[in-house]
């Protein structure tokens, strides 16, 4: 064999050896790739950050909101509930080959790698929608090789485990559109006040352009930048054939109607309640903020989303979005103490102060029922007790101090009884009452009803000069609604961890009797007059089709209506954060909100009368004298009393000479008539409430 032949043979042998080695490497590579793919498919994706957030649930187990450090607003929707224009706009500008690639844009990645190697840093990317989703769900946005490697792994897993439509749906529900809005539904509601399904082509192109720079391309921050970006999106849609260039130009010229920034609201329900629960969980239950944000807890609460919606609707209708006037509405079930609704202000996005908890507001005349309850229970006052409504100078502190209150509009009614005083909110009658029973007794009653704010035992306390919170007022009135049985407010029922284990269970609280039931009932019947002819709440009586008791209150800076039905005790407050004086029209906003809320919240609940306890009697009285109504009385009014406090003297005319020997029989007969008439009037009212 020649030397040249031997060389050729050796070269051939080496070539064959290289081929075999390459083939082996290829086989090993295929095996490794297959193993990696099997591993990725079998391995679960990490828990997304949004899945680690603790959840807030209502009394029916519906999710109210999530806890997150970033304060995310998010409303997940199905892909079919998103405008096709928005979907097409997003794909055109973000990932045109989304339905063709396997999660990676190979050509774009190669180009990006060359640029990054040239600059020896992560200066350029070529992310597909799947890669962006992987980054948003599981990773930070730092530009490192390690993060990119993890992103590639999670991208592959997403493509393996989900269909393209599912990935696109997750992306559109996760992407950030600025101003706290995550996901297209939240963005659509925030910017345009409509659902994502209703978006037009022009609106879709505007929103699709924002994620590239949520601050820079926000129409609220930089309208020119937003319009420039919208044009880029529309042209991209025309390039891929989803629309014509004429349609793109027409959409660009369209005038868009954005919601005013002052009207932008959080898309989550009950944001003030969410913050209230966060505070309770941290301060009272000892749950850390980190656990709330990333522990996957489920916090079951007393809130009723249907009742909460009624509260939010009432506030939205009753308040002027452009005014600085603020409000609060909180409602409690008197039978359980459960907080059913909480609205701490008219717009959470612009003002996060929870006014439901503010202890700096004077309740004004809304506080009077608490004082009258103390007077009724002490039996120093009855429904028929008379005081003269006239300008009066009161002396107190052993005559060392004086106090001279006045009635609104300098309107004085002369001799009036308690029902008239409550209905007309007479200040002179109120101060006469506190002077008779003593301010200390009023403070004691307030504490018994659950008011914890400090109160000064002075005559002006009768007019609500000591500040309290709306939550305290709703809680205090709930004890009256429950017939003197008080249950402290409850908001959290149970907390479970990510594995479903119970880590907190609300203790079973037993209602405590803090007031004589008969006294609570008598006061309730008197407070119903607030919504009758001549009462300060009469103008909303037509809205309320059920038995309701309450009291208005107005000061220079605050307006209230606190009232209750057997099912709900509700406090509504209106005022300014700066303590600015309210106008007459400002002060008239509380009552309509209370009325609308009560009716909407109880729309599915039949009207119910207040339960009559023992030791209550109903008799006819003469409204002018406060005596039992005899045959000679010009007028008669059915009134309720704690047994033993009803009048004993009978009103008679000068011509009535029947004598005192008939007084006892007269009282017994008219008492029985009173009971029957009381029942009859309840039935008439019930039919009116039910039918009208």
Secondary structure, DSSP 8 states (H G I E B T S, - for coil): --HHHHHHHHHHHHHHHHHHHHHHHHHHHHHHHHHHHHHHHHS-----HHHHS-EEE-TTS-EEEE--TT--EE----GGGS-HHHHHHHHHHH-TTTTTSSS--HHHHHHHHHHHHHHTS-------HHHHHHHHHH------HHHHHHHHHHHHHHHHHS-HHHHHHHHHHHSB-STTEESHHHHHHHHHSS-GGG--HHHHHHHHTGGGGTTTT-TTT-HHHHHHHHHHHHHHHHHTTSS-HHHHHHHHHS------GGG---SSS-HHHHHHHHHHHHHTS---HHHHHHS--EEEES--HHHHHHHHHHHHHHS-TTS--EEEEEEE-TTT-BEEEEE-SS-TTT----GGG---EE-GGGGHHHHHHHHHHTTS--TT--EEES---EEETTTTEEE----GGG---EEE-HHHHHHHT-HHHHHHHHHHH-HHHHHHHHHHTT--S----SGGGGGT-SEE-HHHHHHHHHHHHTTSEE---B-EEEEE-TTS-EEEE------EE-S-HHHHHHHHHHHGGGGSTTSTTGGGTTT--S--EEEEEE-SSEEEEEEE-SS-EEEEEEE-TT-----HHHHTHHHHHHHHHHHHHTTTS--------SSEEEEEE-TTT-SEE-TT-S--EEEEEETT-S--SEE--TT----GGGHHHHHHHHHHHHHHHHHHHHHHHHHHHHH-
